[in-house]
């Protein structure tokens, strides 16, 4: 699998010349930089005693216009993450949840109420938001990483470094695939 990943990276780096740097720059600037602006959190604006923003506050970001929607999307992302993990675990999370609920139903009300309140606050209100924030950070960091990789490619394409790196990645990938094939054939 690692050999295949190295082949893909190597093929991309070798093909940069054919793709043309103008297209790579357009992808970086029009798609990834724009996406990076849209995933930035709303700004915290520092104001003086009269409510006037203090000089030097940062540039506006799109989420400043809709912070409630931006924060609400964290809950949606958190719920989707739970559903995906539950599906990947073949329903194990919800099975545990239903077993816990069945266990609580046999308890007196003074046990059920505090457990329900704590579960609601930490499990739903805070828990879903934190999972959504995890997804948000993952998307933000991935976008940042892609921009840095494309900056690296842009800076090193004219002197041939990217082509040589691409060739080395392809060589390493093919070498790992050859080694894996050899090891696999010996075990039969």
N, C-alpha and C positions, 0 to 999 in steps of 0.2 A: 504494500500500500504506500509506503514511504517512497519507493521508487517511482510510482505513478505520480505522486504529488510533485516530486522533483522534476519529472518529465514535463508536467503541466507548467510549472514555474519557468523551467528552462525554455520551453517552446514559446512562452509569452515574451521572455526577454530577447530571444533570438528574433522573434517576429516583429519586434518594435519598429525596426527599420521599415518593414513592409506596411505596417499599420500607419505609419507616418506620425511624427511627433506632434503635428498640429492637431490630429484627432485625439491623441492621448491628452494633450493639454486641454482640449475642449471637454473631454470626459471629466478630467479632474476639476476644471473650473466651473463648468455649467451643471454638472451633476453632483459630484461629491462635495465640493465647497458649499454649494447651495443646500444640500442635504445636511451638512454639518451645521449651518446657521439655523436650520429648522429644528434640530434636535437639542440646541442649547437651551438651558433652563432660563426661566424669566430672571431678569436682573434684580438685584437688590439695590434700591436707590436710596442713598443717604441724603437726608434733608436737614436743613438747619431748623432753628426754633420757629421760624415763620413758615415752614413748609416748602421752602425753595430748595431745589436740588443743589447740592454742593458741587462746586466746579470739579471737573475731572471724572465725572461719572462715565461709565463705559457706554459704548455704542449700543443703540437699540437693537434688539433681536426680535424676530417674529412672534415668539411666545409671550412677549410683553403685552401684546394685544389680547390674548386669550389665556391668561394663567389658569383659570378654572378648568377650561377644556384640557389644557396641557396636563394639569394634575390629575384630572379624571381619567385621562388615557393611561396613567400609571395603574389604576385599578383594573382597567380592561386588560392591559398587558400582564398584570399579575394573575388574573383569573385565567387567561389563555395559557400562561406558563404552567399553572396547576393542572389544567385540563390536559395539556400535552404530556406532562410528567406522569399523571395518572394513567393516561392511555399507554405510555411507554412501559409502565409498571403493571399493565393489564388490570387496572382497577384497584390496585392495592391501597392507594391513599384513601379512596372513598370507602373501601371495605373497613379500614381502620376507623374512619370517622363514624360509620354506622355502628360498629361494635362499641365504640366509646359512648355514642348516644344511647344505645340499648343498655349499657351498663349504668348510665346516669339515670335512666327512667326508673330504675328500682330504688333509687335513693330518695331521702326526704327532701322537701322543697328547699330547706335552708342549705343544702349542699348543691342542688341543681342551679339555683339562682346565681350564686357567686361564680360558679364554674361557667355558666352561660354568659354572664357579663364579661368576665375576663376573656373567654373565648371570642366573644364578639369584638371586643376592643382590640385585643392583640392578634387574633387570627384573621379577622375580616378587615377592620379599619386600618390597623397598622401593618398587618402581615401582607395583605394584597398590595398595598402601596409600596412596601419595601421590595417585594418581588418585582413589581413594575419598575421600580427605580433600578433594580439589577438589570432588567431588560434594557432600560433607557441607557444605562452606562455601557452596556455591551454594544449597543448600536452606536453610541457616541465614540467609543474607543475604536470600534471597527472602522468607522468612517475616517477618523483621524489617522489610523494606520494605513488605510488605502491611499489617502492623500500624501502621506510621507513616502510611501513606496513609489507613487507616481512622480513625486518631486525628485526622488533618487534617480529614477529612470530618466527623467528629463535632464537632470544635471550631468549624467554620465554617458548619454547616448553619443554625443559628438566625438568623444575620444575613443570609442570602441569598447569601453569597459563593460557596458551592458551586454553586448554581443558575446564577449568572452565569458562573462558570468553565466549567460544563458547556455552556452556550450558546455560549461562545467556542470551545471545543474542537469542537463540532458545526459551527459556522460555518467554522472553519479546515479541518476535514475535508472538508466539502462543497465549499469553495473549491478545495482541492487536487484533489479528484475532478473538478470542472468543468474546471480547467486541464488535467489529464491527458487528459480526453476531448477537449478542444479540440486539444491537441498531437497526440494520436493520430489524429484525423480529418484533420489537415493532412498527415500523412506518408503517406497512402494514395494 
